[in-house]
Amino acid sequence: MKYGFIRAAAATPDVKAADCGYNTQNIIKCINEACDKNAELAVFPELVVTGYTCGDLFSQRRLIKAAYESMNEIKKSTEGKNIVVVVGFPFEYNCNLYNCGAVLYNGRTLAVVPKSFLPNYNEFYEMRWFREALKETIIIDFLGEKIPFGTNVVVKSSYMPEFALGVEICEDLWSVIPPSLNHALAGATIIANPSAGNEITGKDVYRKSLVEGQSARIIGGYVYACAGGGESTTDVVYSGHNLICENGITLNESERFKNGIIYGDIDVYKMESERQRNTSFRTDESNYTVVKFDFKPNSCDINRFVDPKPFVPKDLKKRAKRCEEIINIQAYGLKKRIEHIGCENVVIGISGGLDSTQALIVTSRAFELLNMDKKGIIAVTMPCFGTTDRTYNNAVSLVKELGATLVEVNIKNAVMQHFEDIGHNPDIHDLTYENSQARERTMVLMNMASKYKGFVVGTGDLSELALGWATYNGDHMSMYGVNCSIPKTLIKYLIQYVADTTDDDKLREILKDILDTPVSPELLPPDEKGEIAQITEDVVGPYELHDFFLYNMMRLAYEPDKIFYMACIAFKGVYEKAVIYKWLRNFYWRFFSQQFKRSCLPDGPKVGSVSLSPRGDWRMPSDASVGEWMKILDEIKKENGYM
């Protein structure tokens, strides 16, 4: 598929115990169906060719010969098809029988992988018929081909090496040290697990947590295909519980007790990126046999949910938990700084906007944790040319309701004096006009901090830092920036969470009006109606787009074309593709050109997986070239005809 996605299928066909002909027909039927759905990997259950529940029939030569005949037929059915197929079958070698998974592609057998751990407890007694895997991988003759036979095998695409497949079988996953751990360290980005776990009460929950957990541990994809209806129910029942997971997240899960196929698009580029970022993930394929094959991804579009707000949990309970956790991280970070300095006061600029509101909420909680008088929170409102009655009144009301000390410093005269000093015409509303106000406010806050023997709490957020939407040595600077790793899209939900959980009706009313106020630095005079004239998103673009770009560039290391592709899916019906392109280009230009502001950021707490702190997550030259990224953006422009 496009941009590093592999469409995986977990298939549970109808089977009959010991009827290889019937089973083979249904396996081939599923392969064809998966191909029609553009699947590039199909995984079938354990011993699906014969059925898992054949019992002592596994000692019958007729059954094993029939299984070989079936495997030859299944292999031939893959000719001309761009799909890797993993099929469970019994394989006899040197008078021993092995429970195996065969990896097939385009009429070839790439490898046969035996099961490492055989369950022999309770309802399981595989050691009665099968042997555990050989300790070493050997080359064998199988259906007219010389192929590797062993556990330590990774099958890798020559064209797309990020698609690398390892196989473990059922109980292998439940063992103390699953083979998939070594497969992943040898480069496998996806694990196929042909399985035949029976169903008992509650086992599905544990099974799902196990598959999710293993996909997270290996930082990879995991395709679990389980035996289902048609297996013998003499003593147990099989439900066909299939799972496709990616790095701890379930992409798709089958309905139990219903045979069929599920699909999931696994992002192997993402897995490679995550592994590269994780320095404890140390790849070593020295003890492995790597089988190359000529696979090329299909050109179809992906079919998976793309979250337009990756920083914001969709589930309300998870979101509430996340919001509480973030506010606590912010507050405890600030609490430690106050304790360390030993001051009784902090100074914070209040505008009536989202960022300063969140910073004041956090500061209030930090003072509560310290059992300090909130009068020590010196909240300074500094009205000037662009201040509207709405934001001013909200700022004043919020400070009073939280019990902080309100100080008002009107900076109009000071800024006008500054214009006179530097010879700037105040009728020219340019960058000098705006930045003079921002720097005057910062000077007031810094000097107020000296006066009150405290320090300045910064209010700027992650989205602004990414875009450089801050005045250098103006609102860009503070002694401790509590919002430094919180994106704009998330700040809204943090404030909403406080509004929803507070018992203070007046505070709730104030916060909701702040949430309804357009985002603006208020550096230009209001319009004729006294409303905000300068809307930030009209200038830099929608924050929901920029936060999406930031997450996918920083967290997942996606290239511009993939980010554009994903954004067009995530925001379909919200923004035209041309609009998404415009702001994506703007994002990259601003991100690279504004790094110098991030290179000297004040301290602040990391709350999520994306941070731009120069001391932790992001070290980038301030003069790095954006050229390579612009090349990709130019190609997008050319392909789509954007002007």
C-alpha positions as CSV (number, residue, x, y, z in Angstrom):
1,M,0.0,0.0,0.0
2,K,1.0,3.7,0.0
3,Y,3.5,5.3,2.4
4,G,4.6,2.2,4.2
5,F,1.3,0.6,5.0
6,I,0.9,-3.2,4.8
7,R,-2.7,-4.5,4.6
8,A,-2.8,-7.6,6.8
9,A,-5.6,-10.1,6.9
10,A,-6.3,-12.6,9.7
11,A,-8.4,-15.4,8.3
12,T,-10.4,-18.2,9.9
13,P,-11.9,-20.4,7.2
14,D,-14.5,-23.1,7.7
15,V,-12.7,-26.4,8.4
16,K,-13.4,-30.1,9.1
17,A,-11.0,-32.1,11.2
18,A,-8.9,-34.4,9.0
19,D,-10.5,-33.2,5.7
20,C,-7.6,-31.6,4.0
21,G,-9.4,-31.3,0.6
22,Y,-12.3,-29.3,2.2
23,N,-10.0,-27.2,4.2
24,T,-7.7,-26.4,1.2
25,Q,-10.6,-25.2,-0.9
26,N,-11.7,-22.8,1.9
27,I,-8.1,-21.6,2.5
28,I,-7.7,-20.8,-1.2
29,K,-11.1,-19.1,-1.2
30,C,-9.9,-16.9,1.7
31,I,-6.7,-16.1,-0.1
32,N,-8.6,-14.9,-3.2
33,E,-10.9,-12.9,-1.1
34,A,-8.0,-11.2,0.7
35,C,-6.4,-10.4,-2.6
36,D,-9.6,-8.8,-3.8
37,K,-9.5,-6.6,-0.7
38,N,-5.8,-5.6,-1.6
39,A,-4.4,-7.5,1.4
40,E,-0.6,-8.0,1.2
41,L,-0.3,-10.5,4.1
42,A,-2.8,-13.2,5.1
43,V,-2.3,-15.3,8.2
44,F,-4.3,-18.5,8.8
45,P,-4.7,-20.5,12.0
46,E,-2.5,-23.2,13.4
47,L,-2.6,-26.6,11.6
48,V,-5.5,-25.1,9.5
49,V,-4.7,-27.5,6.6
50,T,-5.6,-30.6,8.6
51,G,-7.5,-29.0,11.5
52,Y,-6.0,-28.5,14.9
53,T,-8.2,-31.1,16.6
54,C,-7.2,-34.3,14.7
55,G,-5.7,-35.9,17.8
56,D,-4.0,-39.3,17.2
57,L,-4.8,-39.0,13.5
58,F,-1.6,-36.9,13.3
59,S,0.2,-40.3,13.6
60,Q,-1.5,-41.5,10.4
61,R,0.7,-41.3,7.3
62,R,-2.4,-40.7,5.1
63,L,-3.2,-37.4,6.9
64,I,0.4,-36.1,6.7
65,K,0.6,-37.0,3.0
66,A,-2.8,-35.2,2.4
67,A,-1.4,-32.2,4.2
68,Y,1.6,-32.1,1.8
69,E,-0.7,-32.4,-1.2
70,S,-2.8,-29.5,0.1
71,M,0.3,-27.3,0.8
72,N,1.4,-27.8,-2.8
73,E,-2.1,-26.8,-4.0
74,I,-2.2,-23.8,-1.8
75,K,1.3,-22.7,-2.9
76,K,0.3,-22.9,-6.5
77,S,-2.8,-20.8,-5.8
78,T,-0.5,-17.9,-4.8
79,E,1.1,-17.7,-8.2
80,G,0.7,-14.3,-9.7
81,K,-0.7,-12.9,-6.5
82,N,1.0,-10.0,-4.5
83,I,0.2,-11.5,-1.1
84,V,2.4,-13.2,1.5
85,V,0.5,-16.2,3.0
86,V,1.2,-17.9,6.3
87,V,-0.5,-21.3,6.7
88,G,-0.3,-23.7,9.6
89,F,0.3,-27.4,8.8
90,P,2.0,-30.6,10.2
91,F,5.5,-31.2,8.7
92,E,7.5,-34.4,9.0
93,Y,11.3,-34.2,9.0
94,N,13.7,-37.0,10.0
95,C,10.9,-39.2,11.5
96,N,9.7,-36.3,13.7
97,L,6.5,-34.3,13.3
98,Y,6.5,-30.6,13.7
99,N,3.7,-28.1,14.1
100,C,4.7,-25.5,11.5
101,G,3.8,-22.3,9.7
102,A,4.7,-22.1,6.0
103,V,5.4,-18.7,4.5
104,L,4.2,-18.6,0.8
105,Y,4.5,-15.9,-1.9
106,N,3.9,-15.9,-5.6
107,G,4.0,-19.7,-6.0
108,R,7.1,-20.1,-3.8
109,T,7.6,-21.4,-0.3
110,L,9.9,-18.8,1.4
111,A,10.3,-20.6,4.8
112,V,8.8,-23.2,7.1
113,V,8.8,-22.2,10.8
114,P,8.2,-24.8,13.5
115,K,6.6,-24.1,16.8
116,S,9.1,-23.6,19.7
117,F,6.9,-24.2,22.7
118,L,4.5,-27.1,22.8
119,P,1.7,-26.9,25.4
120,N,1.3,-30.2,27.3
121,Y,-1.0,-29.2,30.2
122,N,-4.8,-29.2,30.9
123,E,-6.6,-29.7,27.6
124,F,-3.4,-29.5,25.6
125,Y,-1.2,-32.5,24.8
126,E,0.8,-31.5,21.7
127,M,3.9,-33.4,22.8
128,R,2.0,-36.6,22.1
129,W,2.4,-36.0,18.4
130,F,4.9,-33.1,17.8
131,R,8.5,-32.2,18.6
132,E,9.8,-28.8,19.6
133,A,11.6,-26.7,17.0
134,L,15.2,-27.5,16.2
135,K,17.8,-25.2,17.9
136,E,19.3,-24.2,14.5
137,T,17.8,-23.3,11.2
138,I,18.7,-25.7,8.4
139,I,18.0,-25.9,4.7
140,I,15.6,-28.6,3.6
141,D,13.9,-29.9,0.5
142,F,10.2,-29.0,0.5
143,L,7.8,-29.3,-2.4
144,G,10.7,-29.2,-4.8
145,E,12.4,-26.2,-3.3
146,K,15.4,-25.7,-1.0
147,I,14.1,-23.5,1.9
148,P,15.1,-22.6,5.5
149,F,13.5,-24.7,8.2
150,G,13.8,-23.2,11.7
151,T,12.6,-20.6,14.1
152,N,15.2,-17.9,13.5
153,V,14.0,-16.8,10.1
154,V,12.9,-13.4,8.9
155,V,11.2,-12.9,5.5
156,K,12.0,-9.5,4.1
157,S,10.9,-7.6,1.0
158,S,13.8,-6.5,-1.3
159,Y,11.9,-3.5,-2.6
160,M,10.5,-2.5,0.8
161,P,12.8,-3.8,3.5
162,E,10.6,-2.2,6.2
163,F,8.2,-5.1,5.5
164,A,9.9,-7.9,7.3
165,L,8.0,-10.9,8.7
166,G,8.6,-13.2,11.6
167,V,6.5,-16.2,12.6
168,E,5.7,-17.7,16.0
169,I,2.9,-20.2,16.7
170,C,0.2,-20.0,19.4
171,E,1.9,-21.1,22.7
172,D,5.1,-19.3,21.6
173,L,3.4,-16.1,22.4
174,W,2.3,-17.3,25.9
175,S,5.8,-18.4,26.8
176,V,8.1,-16.5,29.2
177,I,10.4,-15.4,26.3
178,P,8.4,-15.5,23.1
179,P,10.4,-16.0,19.9
180,S,8.9,-12.8,18.5
181,L,11.2,-10.8,20.7
182,N,14.2,-12.1,18.9
183,H,12.4,-11.9,15.6
184,A,11.8,-8.2,16.2
185,L,15.4,-7.6,17.2
186,A,16.4,-9.4,14.0
187,G,14.4,-6.8,12.0
188,A,10.9,-8.3,11.8
189,T,8.4,-5.4,11.8
190,I,5.3,-7.7,11.7
191,I,4.8,-11.0,13.5
192,A,2.4,-13.6,12.1
193,N,0.9,-16.0,14.7
194,P,-1.1,-19.0,13.4
195,S,-3.0,-20.0,16.6
196,A,-5.5,-22.5,17.9
197,G,-6.3,-21.2,21.3
198,N,-9.6,-22.6,22.6
199,E,-12.2,-20.4,24.3
200,I,-13.0,-20.4,28.0
201,T,-14.7,-17.7,30.0
202,G,-12.5,-14.5,30.2
203,K,-9.7,-15.9,28.0
204,D,-10.5,-13.4,25.2
205,V,-9.7,-10.4,27.4
206,Y,-6.4,-11.9,28.4
207,R,-5.6,-12.9,24.8
208,K,-6.2,-9.4,23.5
209,S,-4.1,-7.8,26.3
210,L,-1.3,-10.3,25.5
211,V,-1.3,-9.6,21.7
212,E,-1.5,-5.8,22.3
213,G,1.2,-6.0,24.9
214,Q,3.5,-8.0,22.6
215,S,3.0,-5.7,19.7
216,A,4.0,-2.8,22.0
217,R,7.0,-4.7,23.4
218,I,8.4,-5.4,19.9
219,I,7.4,-2.0,18.6
220,G,5.7,-3.7,15.6
221,G,2.6,-5.2,14.0
222,Y,1.1,-8.4,15.2
223,V,-1.4,-10.6,13.2
224,Y,-3.0,-13.3,15.3
225,A,-5.2,-15.8,13.4
226,C,-7.1,-18.3,15.6
227,A,-8.9,-21.6,14.9
228,G,-12.7,-21.3,14.9
229,G,-15.9,-23.0,14.0
230,G,-15.4,-26.4,12.3
231,E,-12.8,-27.7,14.7
232,S,-13.9,-30.6,16.8
233,T,-15.8,-29.6,19.9
234,T,-15.3,-33.0,21.6
235,D,-13.8,-31.3,24.7
236,V,-13.3,-27.6,23.9
237,V,-14.6,-24.9,21.6
238,Y,-12.7,-22.6,19.3
239,S,-14.1,-19.1,18.6
240,G,-11.9,-17.7,15.8
241,H,-10.8,-14.7,17.9
242,N,-8.6,-12.9,15.4
243,L,-6.6,-9.7,16.2
244,I,-4.5,-7.3,14.3
245,C,-2.4,-4.9,16.5
246,E,0.2,-2.2,16.0
247,N,2.5,-1.1,18.8
248,G,0.0,-1.7,21.6
249,I,-3.1,-0.6,19.7
250,T,-5.7,-3.0,18.2
251,L,-6.4,-2.1,14.6
252,N,-9.1,-4.7,14.2
253,E,-10.7,-7.5,16.1
254,S,-13.0,-10.2,14.9
255,E,-16.4,-11.1,16.2
256,R,-15.9,-14.3,18.2
257,F,-17.8,-17.5,17.1
258,K,-18.0,-16.3,13.6
259,N,-15.5,-17.5,11.0
260,G,-14.3,-14.9,8.5
261,I,-11.5,-12.4,7.7
262,I,-10.5,-9.2,9.3
263,Y,-8.2,-6.6,7.9
264,G,-5.9,-4.0,9.3
265,D,-3.4,-1.6,7.7
266,I,-0.1,-1.8,9.6
267,D,2.3,1.2,9.2
268,V,5.7,-0.4,9.0
269,Y,7.4,3.0,8.3
270,K,6.0,4.1,11.7
271,M,7.4,1.0,13.4
272,E,10.9,1.6,11.9
273,S,10.8,5.2,13.1
274,E,9.7,4.2,16.6
275,R,12.5,1.7,16.8
276,Q,15.1,4.1,15.6
277,R,14.0,6.6,18.3
278,N,14.3,3.9,21.0
279,T,18.0,3.5,21.7
280,S,17.4,0.4,23.8
281,F,16.1,-1.4,20.7
282,R,19.3,-3.1,19.5
283,T,18.9,-4.9,16.2
284,D,21.0,-8.0,15.7
285,E,20.3,-10.5,12.8
286,S,23.6,-12.4,13.1
287,N,21.9,-15.6,14.2
288,Y,19.1,-15.3,11.7
289,T,18.4,-16.4,8.2
290,V,17.0,-13.5,6.2
291,V,15.0,-14.6,3.1
292,K,14.5,-11.8,0.5
293,F,11.6,-11.8,-1.9
294,D,10.4,-9.5,-4.6
295,F,7.3,-8.0,-3.0
296,K,6.1,-4.5,-4.1
297,P,3.3,-2.8,-2.2
298,N,-0.1,-2.3,-3.8
299,S,-1.1,1.2,-4.8
300,C,-4.5,1.3,-3.1
301,D,-5.5,3.8,-0.4
302,I,-5.4,2.9,3.2
303,N,-8.6,2.0,5.1
304,R,-8.0,2.9,8.7
305,F,-9.0,5.7,11.0
306,V,-6.7,8.7,11.0
307,D,-7.1,10.8,14.1
308,P,-7.4,14.5,13.3
309,K,-6.6,15.4,16.9
310,P,-3.8,13.0,17.8
311,F,-3.0,14.9,21.1
312,V,-6.6,14.6,22.3
313,P,-8.0,11.2,23.4
314,K,-11.4,10.5,21.8
315,D,-12.7,8.4,24.8
316,L,-14.2,10.8,27.3
317,K,-13.0,8.8,30.4
318,K,-9.5,8.6,29.0
319,R,-9.6,12.2,28.1
320,A,-10.7,13.2,31.6
321,K,-7.9,11.1,33.1
322,R,-5.4,12.6,30.7
323,C,-6.4,16.1,31.5
324,E,-6.1,15.5,35.3
325,E,-2.7,13.9,34.8
326,I,-1.4,16.7,32.7
327,I,-2.5,19.4,35.1
328,N,-0.9,17.5,37.9
329,I,2.4,17.2,36.0
330,Q,2.3,21.0,35.3
331,A,1.5,21.8,38.9
332,Y,4.1,19.5,40.4
333,G,6.7,20.9,38.1
334,L,5.9,24.4,39.1
335,K,5.6,23.4,42.8
336,K,9.2,22.0,42.7
337,R,10.5,25.2,41.1
338,I,8.8,27.4,43.8
339,E,10.2,25.2,46.6
340,H,13.7,25.2,45.1
341,I,13.8,29.0,44.8
342,G,12.1,29.5,48.2
343,C,9.9,32.4,47.1
344,E,6.4,33.2,48.2
345,N,5.3,35.0,45.0
346,V,5.1,34.3,41.3
347,V,4.2,36.7,38.5
348,I,2.0,35.7,35.6
349,G,0.6,37.8,32.7
350,I,-3.1,37.4,32.2
351,S,-4.9,38.2,29.0
352,G,-8.2,36.4,29.1
353,G,-6.9,33.9,26.5
354,L,-6.5,30.1,26.6
355,D,-2.8,29.9,27.4
356,S,-2.7,32.4,30.3
357,T,-5.9,30.8,31.7
358,Q,-4.4,27.4,31.7
359,A,-1.2,28.7,33.3
360,L,-3.1,30.5,36.0
361,I,-5.2,27.3,36.8
362,V,-1.9,25.3,37.1
363,T,-0.3,28.0,39.3
364,S,-3.4,28.0,41.5
365,R,-3.1,24.2,41.9
366,A,0.7,24.5,42.6
367,F,-0.1,26.9,45.4
368,E,-2.7,24.6,46.8
369,L,-0.2,21.7,46.9
370,L,2.2,24.0,48.8
371,N,-0.5,25.2,51.2
372,M,0.5,28.7,50.2
373,D,-1.7,31.8,50.1
374,K,-2.9,32.4,46.6
375,K,-2.4,36.1,47.1
376,G,1.2,35.3,46.3
377,I,0.1,34.7,42.7
378,I,0.6,38.2,41.2
379,A,-1.6,38.1,38.1
380,V,-0.9,41.1,35.9
381,T,-3.3,42.3,33.2
382,M,-1.6,44.8,30.8
383,P,-4.2,46.3,28.4
384,C,-3.1,48.1,25.3
385,F,-4.2,49.0,21.8
386,G,-5.8,45.6,21.0
387,T,-7.4,44.7,24.3
388,T,-11.1,44.1,24.1
389,D,-13.6,44.4,26.9
390,R,-14.4,40.7,26.7
391,T,-10.9,39.4,27.3
392,Y,-10.2,42.1,29.8
393,N,-13.3,41.3,31.9
394,N,-12.6,37.6,31.7
395,A,-9.0,38.0,32.8
396,V,-10.1,40.2,35.8
397,S,-12.9,37.9,36.8
398,L,-10.8,34.8,36.6
399,V,-8.0,36.2,38.8
400,K,-10.5,37.3,41.4
401,E,-12.4,34.0,41.4
402,L,-9.2,32.0,41.9
403,G,-8.2,34.3,44.8
404,A,-5.0,35.6,43.2
405,T,-3.7,39.2,43.4
406,L,-4.8,41.3,40.5
407,V,-2.4,44.0,39.3
408,E,-3.3,46.2,36.3
409,V,-0.6,48.0,34.3
410,N,-1.8,49.9,31.3
411,I,1.1,49.9,28.9
412,K,-0.3,52.3,26.2
413,N,1.7,55.3,27.3
414,A,4.9,53.3,27.7
415,V,4.6,51.8,24.2
416,M,3.8,55.2,22.7
417,Q,6.9,56.6,24.4
418,H,8.8,53.7,23.0
419,F,7.5,54.5,19.5
420,E,8.7,58.1,19.9
421,D,12.1,56.9,21.2
422,I,12.7,54.7,18.2
423,G,11.0,56.9,15.6
424,H,8.1,54.6,14.8
425,N,4.8,55.9,13.4
426,P,2.0,54.4,15.6
427,D,-0.3,54.5,12.7
428,I,1.8,51.8,10.9
429,H,0.5,48.5,12.3
430,D,3.4,46.4,11.4
431,L,5.6,43.9,13.2
432,T,7.3,46.7,15.2
433,Y,3.9,47.9,16.3
434,E,3.0,44.4,17.6
435,N,6.4,43.3,19.0
436,S,6.8,46.5,21.0
437,Q,3.7,45.7,23.0
438,A,4.8,42.1,23.5
439,R,8.3,43.1,24.8
440,E,6.9,45.9,27.0
441,R,4.6,43.3,28.7
442,T,7.5,41.0,29.3
443,M,9.6,43.8,30.7
444,V,6.8,44.7,33.1
445,L,6.5,41.0,34.2
446,M,10.2,40.6,34.7
447,N,10.5,43.8,36.8
448,M,7.3,42.9,38.7
449,A,9.0,39.6,39.6
450,S,12.0,41.5,41.0
451,K,9.7,43.7,42.9
452,Y,7.8,40.8,44.5
453,K,10.9,38.6,44.9
454,G,9.4,35.9,42.7
455,F,9.7,34.7,39.1
456,V,7.7,34.8,35.9
457,V,5.5,31.9,35.0
458,G,5.4,31.6,31.2
459,T,2.2,30.9,29.3
460,G,3.3,30.0,25.7
461,D,2.2,26.6,24.4
462,L,3.8,23.9,22.2
463,S,1.9,24.9,19.0
464,E,3.2,28.5,19.2
465,L,6.7,27.2,19.8
466,A,6.5,25.0,16.7
467,L,5.4,27.9,14.6
468,G,7.6,30.5,16.2
469,W,4.4,32.4,17.0
470,A,6.0,34.3,19.9
471,T,7.9,37.5,20.1
472,Y,11.6,36.8,20.7
473,N,12.5,38.0,24.2
474,G,8.8,39.0,24.6
475,D,6.2,36.4,25.4
476,H,8.8,33.9,24.3
477,M,10.6,34.4,27.6
478,S,9.9,33.5,31.2
479,M,11.6,31.7,34.2
480,Y,9.4,28.6,34.0
481,G,7.0,27.8,31.1
482,V,4.2,25.5,32.4
483,N,2.5,25.1,29.0
484,C,5.6,24.5,26.9
485,S,4.7,21.0,25.8
486,I,0.9,21.4,25.5
487,P,-0.5,21.9,22.0
488,K,-3.2,24.5,21.4
489,T,-5.8,21.8,20.6
490,L,-5.3,20.1,23.9
491,I,-5.3,23.3,26.0
492,K,-8.9,23.8,25.1
493,Y,-9.8,20.4,26.6
494,L,-7.8,21.0,29.7
495,I,-9.7,24.2,30.4
496,Q,-13.0,22.4,29.5
497,Y,-12.1,19.7,32.0
498,V,-11.7,22.2,34.8
499,A,-15.0,23.9,33.8
500,D,-16.8,20.5,33.8
501,T,-15.4,19.3,37.2
502,T,-15.4,22.5,39.3
503,D,-18.1,23.1,41.9
504,D,-17.7,26.9,41.4
505,D,-20.5,28.0,39.1
506,K,-19.0,31.4,38.5
507,L,-15.6,29.9,37.6
508,R,-17.3,27.6,35.2
509,E,-19.1,30.5,33.5
510,I,-15.9,32.4,33.1
511,L,-14.0,29.5,31.7
512,K,-16.7,28.7,29.1
513,D,-16.6,32.2,27.8
514,I,-12.9,32.1,27.6
515,L,-13.2,28.9,25.6
516,D,-15.7,30.6,23.2
517,T,-13.3,33.6,22.6
518,P,-11.3,33.5,19.3
519,V,-7.6,32.9,19.7
520,S,-5.8,36.3,19.3
521,P,-2.6,38.1,20.6
522,E,-4.7,41.3,20.6
523,L,-1.9,43.4,19.3
524,L,-4.0,45.3,16.7
525,P,-6.9,47.7,17.6
526,P,-10.4,46.1,17.8
527,D,-12.9,46.6,15.0
528,E,-15.6,49.2,15.0
529,K,-17.8,47.0,17.2
530,G,-15.1,46.6,19.7
531,E,-14.5,43.0,18.7
532,I,-11.2,41.2,18.2
533,A,-9.8,42.2,14.9
534,Q,-6.7,40.0,14.8
535,I,-7.5,36.3,14.6
536,T,-4.3,34.2,15.0
537,E,-5.6,31.3,12.8
538,D,-6.3,33.7,9.9
539,V,-2.6,34.5,9.9
540,V,-0.8,31.2,10.7
541,G,-3.5,28.8,9.8
542,P,-5.8,26.5,11.8
543,Y,-4.2,25.1,14.9
544,E,-5.9,21.7,14.5
545,L,-4.0,21.3,11.2
546,H,-0.7,22.5,12.6
547,D,-1.0,20.2,15.7
548,F,-1.7,17.3,13.3
549,F,1.4,18.2,11.2
550,L,3.5,18.6,14.3
551,Y,2.5,15.3,15.9
552,N,3.1,13.3,12.7
553,M,6.4,15.0,11.9
554,M,7.8,14.9,15.4
555,R,6.4,11.8,16.9
556,L,6.2,9.6,13.8
557,A,8.9,11.1,11.6
558,Y,6.5,11.1,8.6
559,E,7.7,12.9,5.4
560,P,5.7,15.8,4.0
561,D,3.9,13.7,1.4
562,K,2.8,11.2,3.9
563,I,1.6,13.9,6.3
564,F,-0.3,15.5,3.4
565,Y,-1.9,12.1,2.5
566,M,-2.9,11.4,6.1
567,A,-4.2,14.9,6.7
568,C,-6.4,14.7,3.6
569,I,-8.0,11.6,5.1
570,A,-8.3,13.0,8.6
571,F,-9.8,16.3,7.5
572,K,-11.9,15.1,4.6
573,G,-15.0,17.3,4.4
574,V,-13.4,19.9,6.7
575,Y,-10.6,21.4,4.6
576,E,-10.0,21.2,0.8
577,K,-6.8,19.5,-0.2
578,A,-5.4,22.8,-1.4
579,V,-6.0,24.4,1.9
580,I,-4.2,21.6,3.7
581,Y,-1.3,21.9,1.4
582,K,-1.1,25.7,1.9
583,W,-0.8,25.4,5.6
584,L,1.5,22.3,5.5
585,R,3.9,24.3,3.4
586,N,3.5,27.2,5.8
587,F,4.1,24.9,8.8
588,Y,7.5,23.6,7.4
589,W,8.7,27.1,6.5
590,R,7.9,28.4,10.0
591,F,9.2,25.3,11.8
592,F,12.6,25.6,10.3
593,S,12.9,29.4,10.2
594,Q,11.9,29.8,13.9
595,Q,14.2,27.2,15.5
596,F,16.4,30.0,17.0
597,K,13.5,30.8,19.4
598,R,13.4,27.2,20.5
599,S,17.1,26.9,21.0
600,C,16.9,29.2,24.1
601,L,13.6,28.2,25.7
602,P,13.1,28.5,29.5
603,D,12.6,25.4,31.6
604,G,9.2,23.7,31.6
605,P,7.6,20.3,32.2
606,K,7.2,17.7,29.5
607,V,3.7,16.3,29.7
608,G,3.4,14.2,26.5
609,S,5.4,12.3,23.8
610,V,6.1,15.5,21.8
611,S,8.3,18.2,23.2
612,L,10.5,20.9,21.7
613,S,12.8,21.5,24.6
614,P,16.4,22.0,23.4
615,R,17.6,20.1,26.5
616,G,15.5,17.0,26.0
617,D,13.5,16.1,22.9
618,W,14.6,18.4,20.1
619,R,18.1,19.5,19.2
620,M,18.2,21.1,15.8
621,P,20.6,23.7,14.3
622,S,18.9,27.1,14.2
623,D,20.1,27.5,10.6
624,A,19.1,24.1,9.3
625,S,17.9,24.1,5.7
626,V,14.3,23.2,4.9
627,G,15.3,22.5,1.3
628,E,14.9,18.7,1.3
629,W,11.4,19.0,2.8
630,M,10.4,21.7,0.3
631,K,11.4,19.4,-2.6
632,I,8.7,17.0,-1.5
633,L,6.2,19.8,-1.1
634,D,7.1,21.0,-4.6
635,E,6.3,17.6,-5.9
636,I,2.9,17.6,-4.2
637,K,2.3,21.0,-5.7
638,K,3.2,19.8,-9.1
639,E,1.1,16.6,-8.9
640,N,-2.0,18.4,-7.7
641,G,-1.6,21.6,-9.7
642,Y,-1.6,23.9,-6.7
643,M,-0.5,27.5,-7.5
